[in-house]
Amino acid sequence: MLLILASQYDEAARALARCWSSYDAALLSPDSLCREGWRYDDARPEGSRAVVDGTPLRAEELRGVLVRLPSVPQDELVQLRPEERAYVAVEMTAFLLAWLSHLPCPVLNRPTAQCLAGPGWRPEQWLHAAARAGLPTVPLRRGTGELGSVPAPTDDATPLACVTVVGRRCLGATTPTLARHARCLADAAGVELLSVQFVGPPRAPRVAGASLWPELDAPLSEALLERLEVRS
């Protein structure tokens, strides 16, 4: 089975689950964690159990997991008493971090201590990682107003491209340089799924930002399925 771990309000994830229905895919939302039967043993991770649509599944029965959830949101745990939701959400997030980290199947992306879908970096951290990897970047200005962190004005700030990395593939890359830069940042972040935004002229693109939540369009859906199915 293929799992898509996402909010119950994530309509794009629901559409993807329907699109992948012939591949035995299902949406796994936070409220599913409240069902009896989940199990994780750090000493025997192969004995882990998940409960999907009321059906218990062994770890080896999962072919791949797509993660679209940074943490378990307490407002989706409506079956619990309000005063218990914050605590339970934190405990569920910790459980998923351990469970996802030790699954034998492909997981896009593997969790970190900050986020269930990879490094939960702020805009400054993405640009810092890109710069440390030797990639040209745009300056970023931190403000205290409603806009928060925004790219500082530059002469070449015209949007150039958005490249999505899926494993070693790059979707939307219009030049070899864009593909190389996008894969370099994904490698620096230790992720297999990443959307990277570039600005500037095609001959000298600069990294303007990155996201762990790329838009789930048809080409990305096909690339994700190919990656999960091939690796499994």
C-alpha positions as CSV (number, residue, x, y, z in Angstrom):
1,M,0.0,0.0,0.0
2,L,1.0,3.6,-0.7
3,L,0.2,6.1,2.1
4,I,-0.2,9.9,1.8
5,L,0.2,11.4,5.3
6,A,-1.6,14.7,5.1
7,S,-4.2,16.9,6.8
8,Q,-7.8,15.9,6.3
9,Y,-8.3,19.4,4.8
10,D,-5.5,18.9,2.2
11,E,-7.6,18.7,-1.0
12,A,-4.6,18.2,-3.2
13,A,-3.6,15.1,-1.1
14,R,-7.1,13.7,-1.4
15,A,-7.1,14.2,-5.1
16,L,-3.7,12.4,-5.3
17,A,-5.1,9.5,-3.3
18,R,-8.0,9.2,-5.7
19,C,-5.5,9.4,-8.7
20,W,-3.4,6.6,-7.2
21,S,-6.4,4.5,-6.1
22,S,-5.5,1.7,-8.7
23,Y,-2.1,1.5,-7.0
24,D,-3.7,0.8,-3.6
25,A,-3.1,4.3,-2.2
26,A,-4.8,5.8,0.8
27,L,-4.9,9.1,2.7
28,L,-3.6,8.9,6.3
29,S,-4.9,11.9,8.3
30,P,-4.1,12.7,12.0
31,D,-7.5,11.5,13.2
32,S,-6.5,8.0,12.0
33,L,-3.8,7.9,14.8
34,C,-6.6,7.9,17.4
35,R,-7.7,4.4,16.3
36,E,-6.6,1.4,18.3
37,G,-4.0,-0.9,16.8
38,W,-1.0,1.4,16.1
39,R,2.3,0.0,17.4
40,Y,5.9,1.0,17.4
41,D,8.8,-0.8,19.2
42,D,12.2,0.9,19.0
43,A,13.8,-2.5,19.6
44,R,11.8,-4.2,16.9
45,P,10.7,-1.6,14.3
46,E,9.9,-4.4,11.9
47,G,7.0,-5.2,14.2
48,S,5.4,-1.8,13.7
49,R,1.7,-1.6,12.9
50,A,-0.4,1.1,11.3
51,V,-4.1,1.4,11.0
52,V,-5.4,2.7,7.7
53,D,-9.2,3.0,7.2
54,G,-9.7,0.6,10.1
55,T,-7.3,-2.0,8.7
56,P,-4.1,-2.9,10.6
57,L,-1.0,-3.0,8.3
58,R,2.4,-4.4,9.0
59,A,5.5,-2.2,8.1
60,E,6.4,-4.6,5.3
61,E,3.0,-4.2,3.7
62,L,3.8,-0.5,3.0
63,R,5.4,0.3,-0.4
64,G,6.0,4.0,0.2
65,V,4.9,7.1,2.1
66,L,4.5,10.6,0.9
67,V,4.6,13.1,3.8
68,R,2.7,16.4,3.5
69,L,2.4,17.2,7.2
70,P,4.9,19.2,9.3
71,S,3.4,18.0,12.5
72,V,0.1,16.8,13.9
73,P,-2.3,19.8,14.3
74,Q,-4.3,19.7,17.5
75,D,-7.4,21.2,15.8
76,E,-7.9,18.1,13.8
77,L,-8.2,15.9,16.9
78,V,-11.8,16.7,17.4
79,Q,-12.7,13.4,19.0
80,L,-10.5,14.3,22.0
81,R,-11.4,16.7,24.8
82,P,-10.2,20.2,24.0
83,E,-7.9,20.4,27.0
84,E,-6.1,17.2,25.9
85,R,-5.5,18.0,22.2
86,A,-2.3,20.0,22.5
87,Y,-0.5,17.3,24.5
88,V,-1.8,14.4,22.4
89,A,-0.8,16.3,19.2
90,V,2.8,16.6,20.4
91,E,2.9,12.9,21.4
92,M,1.5,11.8,18.1
93,T,4.1,13.9,16.2
94,A,6.8,12.3,18.2
95,F,5.4,8.8,17.5
96,L,5.2,9.5,13.7
97,L,8.8,10.8,13.8
98,A,10.0,7.5,15.2
99,W,7.7,5.4,13.0
100,L,8.5,7.2,9.7
101,S,12.2,7.1,10.5
102,H,12.4,3.4,10.7
103,L,10.0,2.3,7.9
104,P,11.8,0.0,5.4
105,C,9.9,1.5,2.5
106,P,10.6,4.8,0.7
107,V,9.5,7.9,2.6
108,L,9.4,11.3,0.9
109,N,10.6,13.0,2.9
110,R,12.1,11.4,6.0
111,P,11.3,13.3,9.1
112,T,13.7,15.5,11.2
113,A,13.3,16.8,14.8
114,Q,11.8,20.0,13.4
115,C,9.4,18.6,10.8
116,L,7.8,15.3,9.7
117,A,8.6,16.1,6.1
118,G,12.2,17.0,6.3
119,P,14.1,20.0,7.7
120,G,11.6,22.6,8.9
121,W,13.8,25.5,7.8
122,R,12.9,29.1,7.6
123,P,13.6,31.1,4.4
124,E,16.9,32.4,5.9
125,Q,18.0,28.8,6.5
126,W,17.2,27.7,3.0
127,L,19.3,30.5,1.5
128,H,22.1,29.9,4.0
129,A,22.2,26.2,3.0
130,A,22.2,27.2,-0.7
131,A,25.1,29.6,-0.1
132,R,27.1,27.1,1.9
133,A,26.6,24.7,-1.0
134,G,28.2,27.3,-3.3
135,L,25.0,28.4,-5.0
136,P,24.3,32.1,-5.8
137,T,21.4,33.4,-3.7
138,V,19.2,36.5,-3.4
139,P,19.5,38.7,-0.2
140,L,16.7,38.4,2.3
141,R,15.3,41.2,4.4
142,R,13.7,40.4,7.8
143,G,10.9,42.7,8.8
144,T,8.6,43.0,11.8
145,G,5.5,43.8,9.7
146,E,2.9,41.5,8.2
147,L,5.2,40.3,5.4
148,G,7.9,38.8,7.6
149,S,10.8,37.6,5.6
150,V,10.8,38.9,2.0
151,P,13.5,39.0,-0.7
152,A,15.3,42.3,-0.8
153,P,14.7,44.3,-4.0
154,T,17.3,43.5,-6.7
155,D,17.8,44.5,-10.3
156,D,17.3,40.9,-11.5
157,A,14.5,39.8,-9.2
158,T,12.2,38.7,-12.0
159,P,10.9,35.2,-11.4
160,L,12.8,32.7,-13.6
161,A,11.7,29.2,-12.7
162,C,10.4,26.8,-10.1
163,V,12.2,23.5,-10.2
164,T,10.9,20.4,-8.3
165,V,13.4,17.7,-7.4
166,V,12.0,14.1,-7.1
167,G,15.0,11.9,-6.4
168,R,17.4,12.6,-9.2
169,R,14.8,14.0,-11.6
170,C,14.0,17.7,-12.0
171,L,10.6,18.9,-13.2
172,G,10.3,22.3,-14.7
173,A,14.1,22.8,-15.2
174,T,14.6,24.8,-18.3
175,T,18.4,24.6,-18.3
176,P,21.0,22.2,-17.0
177,T,22.2,24.8,-14.6
178,L,18.8,25.1,-12.9
179,A,18.6,21.3,-12.6
180,R,22.1,21.1,-11.1
181,H,21.5,23.9,-8.6
182,A,18.1,22.4,-7.5
183,R,19.6,18.9,-7.0
184,C,22.5,20.5,-5.1
185,L,20.2,22.2,-2.6
186,A,18.1,19.0,-2.2
187,D,21.3,17.0,-1.4
188,A,22.4,19.7,1.1
189,A,19.1,19.4,2.8
190,G,19.1,15.6,2.7
191,V,15.7,15.4,1.0
192,E,14.4,13.7,-2.2
193,L,11.4,16.0,-2.7
194,L,12.0,19.7,-2.9
195,S,10.7,22.7,-4.8
196,V,13.3,25.4,-5.5
197,Q,12.5,28.9,-6.7
198,F,15.0,30.9,-8.9
199,V,15.2,34.5,-10.1
200,G,17.6,36.3,-12.4
201,P,18.7,35.8,-16.0
202,P,18.9,32.3,-17.3
203,R,22.7,32.5,-17.6
204,A,23.1,33.4,-13.9
205,P,20.1,32.1,-11.8
206,R,20.0,32.7,-8.1
207,V,18.2,30.7,-5.5
208,A,15.3,32.7,-4.1
209,G,13.7,30.1,-1.8
210,A,12.7,26.5,-1.4
211,S,9.7,24.5,-0.2
212,L,9.0,21.0,1.0
213,W,5.4,21.3,-0.2
214,P,5.4,21.4,-4.1
215,E,2.2,21.7,-6.0
216,L,0.8,18.3,-6.7
217,D,0.2,18.6,-10.5
218,A,0.0,15.8,-13.0
219,P,3.8,15.6,-13.9
220,L,4.7,15.6,-10.2
221,S,2.2,12.9,-9.4
222,E,3.7,10.7,-12.1
223,A,7.2,11.3,-11.0
224,L,6.3,10.6,-7.3
225,L,4.6,7.4,-8.2
226,E,7.5,6.3,-10.4
227,R,10.0,7.0,-7.6
228,L,8.0,5.2,-4.9
229,E,7.2,2.2,-7.1
230,V,10.6,1.8,-8.6
231,R,12.4,2.0,-5.2
232,S,10.0,-0.4,-3.6
